[in-house]
Amino acid sequence: MLSHLYIANYAIIEELKVNFDNGFTVITGETGAGKSILLGALSLILGKRVDTSVLNDNTKKCVIEGVFKLKERKYSSFFSLNDLDFDDETTIRREILPTGKSRAFINDTPVNLTILKEFAELLIDIHSQHQTLQVKDVNFQINVVDSYAELTTDVNDYKNEYKKYLALKRIYEKLVNQENTAKSDVDYITFQLNEIQKLSLKEDEQEQLEAQLEIINNAEEIKEILQLSVEAFSHSDNNIVSTIKSIQHSFNKISHCAEEYKDIAERLTTALIEVGDIAREIELMNDNSDFDLENADYINQRLNSIYSLEQKHHLSNSNELLLLQENLESKLAKINSFDEEIENQLKEVQLKEKKLRHLAKEISNKRVKSFSKLAKEITSNLSELGMVDASFEVNHTTGEQLNENGLDEITFLFSANKGFVPIELYKAASGGELSRLMLTIKSILSKTNDISTILFDEIDTGVSGDVADKMGSIMKEMSKSIQVIAITHLPQVAAKGDAHFKIYKTTDKAKTITSLKVLTKEERVEELAKMLSGKDLTKAAIENAKNLISN
């Protein structure tokens, strides 16, 4: 339950502190006194988005803080799931900075608005005048049935499975689209692959062919140089090897005369060995130089074929063509495997759908069993609220396609008058009738919901007299199981509150300020008398107010 509310620097509220008890609390005040502002401030700690226009003083931050008394067994899973510390007096705080930035906290731990809103929905149900129209919404109507039939857990489990089902369907549809796209390209991919495969390329082949062609193109010059080198090194009268050998022999003779001669002799010995090796290698090259000039045409044709494909695919060498060949082969293999992959995915979708349909049918059966009892209870309560001829039915059809609610399509049918067939709410009910119907629904759901606090914002709009008194009695009865706070303009409702707050505004030369105070017994009589007769109090109005409170 909400035990404390603190508001600072919000709209025309400078600072407000208020404590709430369990039971039935009523809030009254003149039109324009700030009831909607109070509700707006409270909605901020429940996750509503804001802008800086709500700041009373745009140089200071706005703070709204609510303290809720909780039972750990009901909320421990939420705290554990979101890594928050549980406290049986949990504080929710919202701050709006002058810059427009907003911050939210649960027990001083920063949280995002999604978590704040999720938590708030577990704590308090704010029923505004706008929400009265919500009763016409088919999704709201099916949620009412699920809450009444105590199917919330079953439906949540179904919805989680339904999300998985949709994810599997998206994967399946994506695969089908990919297959369709890929198969439209399969002929082109095959053609490209065949072009490359026909070449039967080998790794580094282009580099090797270019090297061979370079030798063939320079064969005459290479042969000439090899021949001249062989002559110079070994075969001429004054060949290099003989000359170095002679010089080396000469230095050997004088090596004993000086160390530097000995050093030269040793170096010449080393040089002779190296030059001899070079001479033999050149001679071997010369003997084995067999230039296949006729192969030049083949190499040129082969290279031209490689160059042509490289240019076509914007590549730079044959190894890149080999890599492209691998990629194309992989693409074709994947296309060929699409059928199997799609078939497997379809089986998963079908299995999940089968499970969902089973869950949906179980939920549907439980829903149907609750219709008669729900309709009877609503009709009975409406009768107490002065609508003795009202009739209410739950219209139910079963669709073929699964949706997030299962297979059921549920519509509330209503008639306020005897002899008229019940029809859809949006066609049948007036504002006052909708208010009474919504109160009836909320009172029934309060027995099954885990919500600990409900706040009614002028749900009694459009009613008066005995009906208003009955509405007050229903809210009073609801407060035996949950905390009920009602913003009302009807004295019949206000008189039934366990606590009575008055919201009012004061004006000085500088500004208008909204305040809230709990009324004493005497102040409460006076407030109710004003609600009955206006500002000019009469003895009859005061007596009437006392009677309302005592009764």
C-alpha positions in Angstrom: 0.0 0.0 0.0 1.0 3.6 -0.5 2.0 5.0 2.9 3.7 8.3 2.1 3.8 10.7 -0.9 6.2 13.6 -1.2 6.0 16.2 -4.1 8.3 19.1 -4.6 8.4 21.7 -7.4 5.7 20.2 -9.5 3.3 22.5 -11.4 1.6 24.7 -8.7 2.8 22.4 -5.9 5.8 23.9 -4.1 6.1 21.1 -1.5 3.6 18.6 -0.3 3.9 15.7 2.2 1.0 13.4 2.9 0.7 10.1 4.8 -1.9 7.5 3.8 -3.4 4.6 5.8 -5.0 1.4 4.5 -8.7 1.4 4.1 -10.7 4.0 2.2 -9.2 7.4 1.7 -11.2 10.2 -0.1 -9.8 13.4 -1.6 -12.1 16.3 -2.4 -11.6 19.9 -3.6 -13.1 22.5 -5.8 -12.7 22.3 -9.5 -9.3 23.6 -10.4 -7.9 23.1 -6.9 -5.2 20.7 -8.2 -6.7 17.2 -8.1 -5.5 16.4 -11.6 -2.1 17.9 -10.7 -1.8 15.6 -7.7 -2.7 12.7 -10.0 -0.2 13.8 -12.6 2.6 14.0 -10.0 1.8 10.5 -8.7 1.8 9.1 -12.3 5.5 10.3 -12.7 6.7 7.7 -10.1 4.7 5.2 -12.0 6.8 5.7 -15.2 5.0 8.4 -17.1 7.2 10.5 -19.4 7.5 14.3 -18.7 8.9 17.6 -19.9 10.3 20.6 -18.0 6.9 22.4 -18.2 5.9 20.6 -15.0 8.5 22.5 -13.0 7.2 25.1 -10.6 10.6 26.8 -10.4 12.6 26.0 -13.6 15.9 26.6 -11.7 15.3 23.7 -9.4 14.6 20.0 -9.9 11.2 18.4 -9.4 11.1 15.4 -6.9 8.2 13.0 -6.5 8.7 10.2 -4.0 6.3 7.5 -2.9 6.8 5.0 0.0 5.0 1.7 -0.4 4.6 -1.0 2.3 5.2 -4.4 0.7 5.0 -8.1 1.5 8.1 -9.8 0.4 6.4 -13.0 -0.8 4.5 -11.0 -3.5 7.4 -8.9 -4.7 10.7 -10.8 -4.0 10.9 -12.3 -7.5 10.7 -8.8 -9.1 13.5 -7.5 -6.8 15.6 -10.6 -7.4 15.1 -10.5 -11.2 16.2 -6.8 -11.4 19.0 -7.1 -8.9 17.4 -4.8 -6.4 17.5 -4.9 -2.6 14.1 -5.6 -1.1 12.7 -3.4 1.7 9.3 -3.9 3.3 9.1 -0.1 3.0 10.2 0.5 -0.5 10.7 4.1 -1.9 10.2 5.0 -5.5 11.6 8.4 -6.4 11.5 10.3 -9.7 13.5 13.5 -10.4 13.1 15.9 -13.3 16.1 18.2 -13.7 15.9 21.7 -15.1 17.7 20.5 -18.2 14.8 18.2 -18.9 16.6 15.0 -18.0 14.8 12.5 -15.8 16.1 10.0 -13.2 14.3 7.2 -11.4 15.2 5.2 -8.3 13.9 2.2 -6.4 15.3 2.3 -2.9 18.0 4.7 -4.1 19.1 2.4 -6.9 18.9 4.0 -10.3 16.5 2.2 -12.7 15.2 2.9 -16.2 11.6 3.8 -16.9 10.7 0.4 -18.2 11.6 -1.2 -14.8 9.9 1.6 -12.9 6.7 1.2 -14.9 6.8 -2.6 -14.6 7.2 -2.3 -10.8 4.5 0.4 -10.5 2.0 -1.8 -12.3 2.5 -4.4 -9.5 1.8 -1.8 -6.8 -1.1 0.5 -7.8 -3.9 0.7 -10.3 -4.8 4.3 -11.2 -8.2 4.5 -12.7 -8.7 7.9 -14.4 -11.7 9.2 -16.3 -9.8 8.3 -19.5 -9.6 4.6 -18.3 -13.4 4.4 -18.0 -13.4 4.4 -21.8 -10.9 1.5 -21.6 -13.7 -0.8 -20.7 -14.8 -0.6 -24.4 -11.4 -2.0 -25.5 -11.5 -5.7 -26.4 -8.0 -6.3 -25.0 -9.1 -4.8 -21.7 -12.2 -7.0 -21.7 -10.2 -10.2 -22.3 -7.8 -9.2 -19.5 -10.8 -8.7 -17.2 -11.9 -12.3 -17.9 -8.4 -13.6 -17.4 -8.1 -11.9 -14.0 -11.5 -13.0 -12.9 -10.8 -16.6 -13.9 -7.4 -16.4 -12.2 -5.7 -17.2 -15.5 -3.0 -14.5 -15.4 -0.1 -16.9 -14.8 -1.4 -19.3 -17.5 -1.9 -16.5 -20.0 1.6 -15.0 -19.3 3.1 -18.5 -19.9 1.2 -18.7 -23.1 2.4 -15.2 -24.2 6.0 -16.1 -23.5 5.6 -19.2 -25.7 3.8 -17.1 -28.3 6.8 -14.8 -28.5 9.1 -17.7 -29.1 6.7 -19.0 -31.8 6.8 -15.6 -33.6 10.6 -15.6 -33.4 10.7 -19.1 -35.0 8.2 -17.9 -37.7 10.4 -14.9 -38.5 13.4 -17.2 -38.9 11.4 -19.5 -41.2 10.1 -16.6 -43.3 13.6 -15.2 -43.6 15.0 -18.5 -44.8 12.2 -18.8 -47.4 13.0 -15.2 -48.6 16.7 -16.0 -48.7 16.0 -19.2 -50.7 13.8 -17.4 -53.2 16.4 -14.7 -53.7 19.3 -17.2 -53.9 17.5 -19.5 -56.3 16.9 -16.6 -58.7 20.7 -16.1 -58.8 21.6 -19.8 -59.0 22.1 -19.8 -62.8 24.3 -16.8 -62.7 26.4 -18.2 -59.8 26.7 -21.5 -61.6 27.9 -19.8 -64.8 30.5 -17.8 -62.9 31.7 -20.9 -61.1 32.0 -23.0 -64.3 34.1 -20.2 -65.9 36.6 -20.4 -63.1 36.5 -24.2 -62.7 37.3 -24.7 -66.5 40.7 -23.1 -65.9 41.6 -25.8 -63.3 43.8 -23.3 -61.5 46.6 -24.2 -59.2 47.9 -22.2 -56.3 50.4 -19.5 -57.4 49.9 -20.5 -61.0 49.8 -17.0 -62.4 53.1 -16.1 -60.7 54.8 -19.2 -62.0 53.5 -18.7 -65.6 54.6 -15.1 -65.7 58.1 -16.2 -64.6 58.3 -18.9 -67.3 57.1 -16.4 -69.9 59.7 -13.9 -68.8 62.5 -16.5 -69.4 61.2 -17.5 -72.8 60.9 -13.9 -74.0 64.5 -13.3 -73.0 65.9 -16.7 -74.1 68.4 -15.4 -76.7 70.0 -12.9 -74.3 70.1 -15.4 -71.5 71.8 -18.0 -73.7 74.4 -15.5 -74.9 75.2 -14.3 -71.3 75.5 -17.9 -70.0 77.8 -18.9 -72.9 80.0 -15.8 -72.5 80.2 -16.4 -68.7 81.2 -20.0 -69.1 84.0 -18.9 -71.5 85.1 -16.2 -69.1 85.1 -18.3 -66.0 86.6 -21.6 -67.3 87.3 -22.0 -71.1 89.3 -19.0 -72.3 93.1 -18.9 -72.2 93.1 -16.4 -69.4 89.9 -17.5 -67.7 88.9 -16.1 -64.3 89.3 -19.4 -62.4 92.9 -20.0 -63.7 93.9 -16.4 -63.1 92.7 -16.4 -59.5 94.3 -19.8 -58.9 97.7 -18.4 -60.2 97.5 -15.3 -58.0 96.5 -17.4 -55.0 99.5 -19.7 -55.6 101.8 -16.7 -55.8 100.6 -15.3 -52.5 101.0 -18.6 -50.9 104.7 -18.4 -51.8 105.2 -15.1 -49.9 102.7 -15.7 -47.1 105.6 -16.4 -44.7 107.0 -13.0 -45.3 104.2 -10.9 -43.8 100.9 -11.5 -42.0 99.0 -9.4 -44.5 100.3 -11.6 -47.4 99.1 -14.6 -45.6 95.7 -13.0 -45.1 95.5 -12.2 -48.8 96.4 -15.8 -49.6 93.6 -17.1 -47.4 91.0 -14.8 -48.8 92.1 -15.8 -52.3 91.6 -19.4 -51.4 88.0 -18.6 -50.2 87.3 -16.5 -53.3 88.6 -19.3 -55.5 86.2 -21.8 -54.0 83.3 -19.4 -54.4 84.2 -18.5 -58.0 84.7 -22.2 -58.8 81.2 -22.9 -57.5 79.8 -20.0 -59.6 81.6 -21.2 -62.7 80.3 -24.8 -62.3 76.7 -23.5 -61.7 76.7 -21.3 -64.7 78.1 -24.1 -66.9 75.3 -26.4 -65.6 72.7 -23.7 -66.4 74.2 -23.4 -69.9 74.2 -27.1 -70.5 70.6 -27.5 -69.3 69.2 -24.3 -70.9 66.5 -25.8 -73.1 64.0 -23.0 -73.8 60.6 -24.3 -74.9 59.9 -21.5 -77.3 56.8 -23.3 -78.7 55.3 -23.2 -75.1 55.1 -19.4 -75.2 51.8 -19.4 -77.1 50.2 -21.7 -74.5 51.5 -19.6 -71.6 50.2 -16.4 -73.2 46.8 -17.9 -73.9 46.6 -19.3 -70.3 47.6 -16.0 -68.8 45.1 -14.1 -71.0 42.3 -16.4 -69.8 43.3 -15.7 -66.2 43.7 -11.9 -66.7 40.3 -11.8 -68.4 38.5 -13.4 -65.4 40.5 -11.3 -63.0 39.4 -8.1 -64.8 35.8 -9.3 -64.9 35.7 -9.9 -61.1 38.0 -7.0 -60.2 40.7 -9.3 -58.8 44.5 -9.0 -59.0 45.8 -12.6 -59.1 44.9 -16.2 -59.7 44.9 -17.0 -55.9 42.0 -14.5 -55.5 40.2 -16.3 -58.3 40.6 -19.6 -56.4 39.2 -17.9 -53.3 36.2 -16.7 -55.4 35.7 -20.2 -56.7 35.5 -21.5 -53.1 33.0 -18.7 -52.2 30.8 -19.6 -55.2 30.9 -23.3 -54.4 29.9 -22.5 -50.8 27.0 -20.3 -52.0 25.7 -23.1 -54.2 26.1 -25.6 -51.4 24.1 -23.3 -49.1 21.4 -22.9 -51.7 21.2 -26.6 -52.1 20.9 -27.0 -48.3 18.1 -24.4 -48.0 15.4 -27.0 -48.6 16.6 -29.1 -45.7 17.1 -26.1 -43.4 13.7 -24.7 -44.2 12.0 -28.1 -43.7 13.7 -28.4 -40.2 12.7 -24.8 -39.3 9.1 -25.5 -40.4 9.0 -28.5 -38.2 10.0 -26.4 -35.2 7.3 -23.8 -36.1 4.7 -26.5 -36.4 5.7 -28.2 -33.1 5.6 -24.8 -31.3 2.2 -24.0 -32.9 0.8 -27.4 -31.8 1.9 -26.7 -28.2 0.4 -23.2 -28.4 -2.9 -24.5 -29.7 -3.1 -26.9 -26.8 -2.4 -24.2 -24.3 -4.8 -21.8 -26.0 -7.6 -24.4 -25.9 -7.0 -25.1 -22.2 -7.1 -21.3 -21.5 -10.2 -21.0 -23.6 -12.0 -23.7 -21.7 -11.3 -22.0 -18.4 -12.4 -18.7 -19.8 -15.7 -20.1 -21.0 -16.4 -21.6 -17.6 -16.1 -18.1 -15.9 -18.4 -16.2 -18.3 -21.7 -17.1 -16.6 -20.5 -16.4 -13.1 -18.8 -13.1 -14.2 -21.9 -11.9 -16.0 -24.1 -12.7 -13.1 -21.9 -10.9 -10.6 -21.6 -7.8 -12.8 -25.4 -7.7 -13.4 -26.0 -8.1 -9.6 -23.6 -5.2 -8.8 -25.1 -3.0 -11.5 -28.5 -3.6 -10.0 -27.3 -2.3 -6.7 -26.0 0.8 -8.5 -29.5 1.6 -9.7 -29.4 -0.3 -13.0 -32.0 -2.9 -12.2 -32.8 -3.6 -15.8 -29.2 -3.8 -17.0 -28.1 -7.0 -18.7 -24.5 -8.0 -19.3 -23.1 -10.9 -21.4 -19.7 -12.1 -22.6 -19.8 -12.8 -26.3 -17.2 -15.4 -27.3 -16.0 -16.7 -30.6 -13.0 -18.9 -31.4 -10.7 -17.9 -34.3 -8.5 -20.0 -36.4 -5.3 -17.9 -36.1 -3.3 -17.8 -33.0 -2.7 -14.4 -31.4 -1.2 -13.1 -28.2 -4.4 -13.9 -26.3 -4.8 -17.4 -27.7 -7.7 -18.3 -30.0 -10.5 -16.4 -28.2 -12.2 -13.3 -29.3 -14.2 -11.8 -26.4 -16.6 -8.9 -26.4 -18.6 -7.5 -23.6 -22.3 -6.9 -24.5 -24.4 -4.5 -22.5 -27.9 -3.1 -22.3 -29.1 -0.6 -19.6 -32.8 -1.0 -20.4 -35.3 -3.8 -20.2 -36.4 -5.4 -23.4 -33.2 -4.5 -25.3 -30.8 -7.1 -26.6 -27.3 -6.4 -25.2 -24.9 -5.0 -27.8 -21.2 -3.8 -27.8 -20.3 -1.4 -25.0 -19.2 1.4 -27.3 -22.7 1.4 -28.9 -24.7 0.9 -25.7 -23.4 2.6 -22.6 -23.3 6.3 -21.6 -20.6 7.9 -19.5 -22.4 7.4 -16.2 -23.2 3.8 -17.1 -19.6 3.1 -18.1 -18.4 4.6 -14.8 -20.7 2.2 -12.8 -19.7 -0.7 -15.0 -16.0 0.0 -14.6 -16.4 0.3 -10.8 -18.3 -3.0 -10.8 -15.5 -4.7 -12.7 -12.7 -3.1 -10.5 -14.5 -4.2 -7.4 -14.8 -7.8 -8.7 -11.1 -7.9 -9.8 -9.9 -6.5 -6.5 -10.7 -9.9 -5.0 -8.4 -11.7 -7.4 -5.7 -9.2 -8.3 -2.5 -8.8 -6.4 -2.6 -5.0 -6.7 -2.4 -3.5 -3.1 -3.7 0.0 -4.0 -6.3 1.3 -6.3 -6.9 5.0 -7.0 -10.1 6.2 -8.5 -10.1 9.6 -10.2 -13.7 10.8 -10.2 -15.1 7.4 -11.3 -18.4 8.7 -10.0 -18.7 11.2 -12.7 -22.2 11.3 -14.2 -24.0 9.8 -11.2 -25.7 11.2 -8.1 -28.1 10.5 -5.2 -28.7 6.9 -4.2 -26.4 5.6 -7.0 -23.5 7.7 -5.7 -24.1 6.3 -2.2 -24.0 2.8 -3.6 -20.8 3.5 -5.5 -19.3 4.8 -2.2 -20.4 1.6 -0.5 -18.7 -0.6 -3.1 -15.5 1.3 -2.8 -15.8 1.1 1.0 -16.2 -2.7 0.7 -13.2 -3.0 -1.6 -11.1 -1.2 1.0 -11.5 -4.2 3.3 -9.1 -6.1 1.1 -7.0 -3.4 -0.7 -6.2 0.2 -0.1 -8.6 2.5 -2.0 -8.0 6.2 -2.7 -10.8 8.1 -4.4 -10.8 11.6 -5.8 -14.4 12.5 -5.8 -16.8 15.4 -6.1 -19.8 13.6 -4.5 -20.5 14.0 -0.8 -22.2 10.6 -0.7 -18.9 9.0 -1.7 -16.7 11.3 0.4 -18.7 10.6 3.5 -17.7 6.9 3.5 -14.0 7.5 3.6 -11.9 6.3 6.6 -9.7 9.4 6.0 -10.7 12.6 4.2 -8.2 14.9 2.5 -9.0 18.3 1.0 -7.0 19.7 -1.8 -7.1 23.4 -2.2 -5.1 26.3 -3.6 -4.1 29.7 -2.2 -3.1 32.8 -4.0 -0.9 35.7 -3.0 0.6 38.5 -5.0 3.4 36.3 -6.4 1.9 32.9 -7.2 -0.8 30.2 -6.7 0.0 27.2 -4.5 -1.8 23.9 -4.2 -1.9 22.2 -0.8 -3.4 19.1 0.7 -4.5 18.5 4.3 -6.3 15.8 6.3 -9.6 17.1 7.7 -10.6 16.9 11.3 -14.0 15.6 12.2 -15.4 19.2 12.3 -13.7 20.2 9.1 -15.0 17.2 7.4 -18.6 18.0 8.3 -18.1 21.5 6.9 -16.5 20.2 3.7 -19.3 17.8 3.0 -21.9 20.5 3.8 -20.3 22.8 1.2 -20.4 19.9 -1.3 -24.1 19.6 -0.6 -25.2 23.2 -0.5 -22.3 25.4 -1.9 -20.2 28.0 0.0 -23.2 29.3 1.9 -23.6 26.8 4.7 -27.0 26.0 6.0 -28.0 24.2 9.2 -29.8 21.6 7.0 -26.6 21.0 5.0 -24.6 20.5 8.1 -27.1 18.1 9.6 -27.2 16.3 6.3 -23.4 16.0 6.2 -23.4 14.6 9.8 -26.0 12.1 8.7 -24.0 11.0 5.7 -20.9 10.4 7.9 -22.8 8.5 10.6 -24.6 6.4 8.1 
